[in-house]
Amino acid sequence: MPTTLKSFISVSPDSHFPIQNLPYGIFSSKNNSTKRAGTIIGDQVLDLALIEQRGLLKQCYDPSLALFDSTSLNAFVEQPRALQKQVRETLQKLLSADNAVLRDDEALRQAAFHAYADVTMHMPGKIGDYTDFYSSIDHARNTGVLFRDKDNPLLPNYRHIPVGYHGRASSVIPTNRSIKRPHGQVVPKDATDPIFSPSKALDFELEMAFFIGKGNELGEPITIDKTYEHIFGLVVLNDWSARDIQKWEYVPLGPFLSKSFATSISPWIVTLEALEPFHVTPRAQEPTPLSYLQFNKDFSLDIQLEVAIKTTKMIKPEVICRSNFSYLYWTMAQQLAHHTVAGCNTQPMDLIASGTISGPEVGSFGSLLEITFGGAQPLTLSTGETRVYIQDGDEIIMTAFCQGDGYRVGFGEVRGKIVG
């Protein structure tokens, strides 16, 4: 679909949701509390369940499947890619300026469109499993300098293997949810034994994540050249982290309570098709990875990322980090190929996160741990306040978008406020 395509819905050039995007999410509206699937264009949410019921997608699939008249996107994301592409193309045609079906039917438009400000967004589906990788070499270096060896910050396996751990799917939550400060075992400064305490070192982690579409069978790895056939789309993810709890618990098995209390995601899943114009060459890897991680058609994505903080003293949020998805060392294809190479099966709507995305320069670090150099250099905000870690009442806002020629393909925001 050409990038010059125009819609009869007015969309500003800086909107995240032009006709070139059309992401998927689950919403409810003021006049209908039923959760169902929708897409968004400009500031208008299109009710896909209603469009489906009216037969406007019957050329794509049998409406009795009710792929969108559902409280989750699970049934849709596991459909063949050809069907998903046909649905996307059909929606673009229905929303285009020269198509009268929606444009000229005022009653249908009033029933099908809802102002984004008037809807509530929900989890996009049932997440069966959640894996968090560690794919940013700059983040790995920064933390290695802080906690291991400043002259040799990377562990020996880092350049050979996409390191990951199994997260907690049940505590993945949508945007605009408050997060209770976690409690756990922490070791006070200059002490040797732990106490039970609320975390005093609560941090954010700027990440992206992808949802699995079609899964694979147990014992049947997804080869790297087939990985993108199994990836449905991406969201922005904040992997909240209790650094003091993590410091005590992570040896020898990795994070547990320090990560399991909350992981926030943006509400709209942006498809791989919408992101095609923004492919870029992946970061160079040295040494060359093992053969199962090599793919000559692999790509990264030019996605601009921002993190802002809004304290109780601020009128508007203040940006404290600007990064880019393309900084990642390990690609999505490599993450998924490695995830399944031993025979692990994946399922529709499994969530695979990138790990903290940091760049090489100050200002592009994706966590307060890095921004403050482990607390040695507190962050000073425009209000005069300082932060080493997140305080109660602070709200963290993450956003991401790709910049096209006169349009953006964006992900919206993921927000979360810390409460005591």
HELIX and SHEET records of a PDB file:
HELIX    1   1 LEU A   48  GLN A   53  1                                   6    
HELIX    2   2 PRO A   63  LEU A   65  5                                   3    
HELIX    3   3 ASN A   74  VAL A   77  1                                   4    
HELIX    4   4 ARG A   81  LEU A   95  1                                  15    
HELIX    5   5 ALA A  100  ARG A  103  1                                   4    
HELIX    6   6 GLU A  106  ALA A  112  1                                   7    
HELIX    7   7 TYR A  116  ASP A  118  5                                   3    
HELIX    8   8 ILE A  137  PHE A  147  1                                  11    
HELIX    9   9 ALA A  169  SER A  171  5                                   3    
HELIX   10  10 ILE A  224  GLU A  229  5                                   6    
HELIX   11  11 ARG A  243  GLU A  249  1                                   7    
HELIX   12  12 LEU A  257  SER A  260  1                                   4    
HELIX   13  13 LEU A  272  LEU A  275  1                                   4    
HELIX   14  14 GLU A  276  PHE A  278  5                                   3    
HELIX   15  15 SER A  291  LEU A  293  5                                   3    
HELIX   16  16 PHE A  325  TYR A  327  5                                   3    
HELIX   17  17 MET A  332  THR A  340  1                                   9    
HELIX   18  18 LEU A  368  ILE A  371  1                                   4    
SHEET    1   A 5 PHE A 113  ALA A 115  0                                        
SHEET    2   A 5 GLN A  44  ASP A  47 -1                                        
SHEET    3   A 5 ASN A  32  ILE A  41 -1                                        
SHEET    4   A 5 GLY A  25  SER A  29 -1                                        
SHEET    5   A 5 VAL A 119  HIS A 122 -1                                        
SHEET    1   B 7 GLY A 164  HIS A 166  0                                        
SHEET    2   B 7 TYR A 130  PHE A 133 -1                                        
SHEET    3   B 7 LEU A 351  ALA A 353  1                                        
SHEET    4   B 7 LEU A 206  ILE A 212 -1                                        
SHEET    5   B 7 ILE A 231  ASN A 238 -1                                        
SHEET    6   B 7 THR A 263  ILE A 265 -1                                        
SHEET    7   B 7 VAL A 172  PRO A 174  1                                        
SHEET    1   C 6 GLY A 164  HIS A 166  0                                        
SHEET    2   C 6 TYR A 130  PHE A 133 -1                                        
SHEET    3   C 6 LEU A 351  ALA A 353  1                                        
SHEET    4   C 6 LEU A 206  ILE A 212 -1                                        
SHEET    5   C 6 ILE A 231  ASN A 238 -1                                        
SHEET    6   C 6 VAL A 270  THR A 271 -1                                        
SHEET    1   D 5 ARG A 177  LYS A 180  0                                        
SHEET    2   D 5 ARG A 408  VAL A 419  1                                        
SHEET    3   D 5 GLU A 395  GLN A 403 -1                                        
SHEET    4   D 5 GLN A 304  LYS A 310 -1                                        
SHEET    5   D 5 GLU A 318  ASN A 324 -1                                        
SHEET    1   E 2 HIS A 183  VAL A 186  0                                        
SHEET    2   E 2 ILE A 195  PRO A 198 -1                                        
SHEET    1   F 2 LEU A 202  ASP A 203  0                                        
SHEET    2   F 2 SER A 241  ALA A 242 -1                                        
SHEET    1   G 2 HIS A 279  VAL A 280  0                                        
SHEET    2   G 2 SER A 300  LEU A 301 -1                                        
SHEET    1   H 2 LEU A 379  THR A 380  0                                        
SHEET    2   H 2 THR A 386  ARG A 387 -1                                        
END                                                                             
